[in-house]
Amino acid sequence: MKTYKLADGNTHDRLHSIVNKHHPQLKRVSFDVLEVRSDSGNALTANGYGCIACVRIVPLKDRACGRSDVEIVLDADKFGCANERAKSAILDHELTHLEPMLDKDGRPRKDSLTRPRLQLKRHDWQFGWFNAVAKRWGTDSIEVQQAIECQQSSHQLFFPLFESKAA
């Protein structure tokens, strides 16, 4: 069974600090942050995979009932085990999914409740890899091709273990 509760004040403070520092375009957005626990399996999933956090834009009808503009749900156990910087990175990741919708003059659009209209931004990278396919086909597999593309275009951002040790 899953159980939900509102995240504590420290998590909300951390979220707002990250908004102020890295996402000023979201300063007018309101947030509900929930924690979820499960007594069987992953408490939180996305596309069938266990995850540590999910974000969604709250529907207009629910906002009219008093909900916030955005809901972030955290796997309480996984988030709770993260160090302080990792917690900030997790929240920053979820915030990065959010983009204000703009009118033709570049001003933020508002909904009928005069709340900011938002859209979800997709990841810069999304992978679905099979080790067996990469082993069988090597550089002819999409798995290895995507790994090479990511490594080459991201300047060792994701694969620091491959950096040259000679200096």
Secondary structure, 3 states (H helix, E strand, C coil): CEEEEECCHHHHHHHHHHHHHHCHHHCCCCEEEEEEEECCCCCCEECCEECCEEEEECCHHHHHCCCCCEEEEEEHHHHHHCCHHHHHHHHHHHHHCEEECECCCCCECECCCCCECEEECCCCCCCCCCHHHHHHHHHHCHHHHHHHHHHHHCCCCCCHHHCCCCC
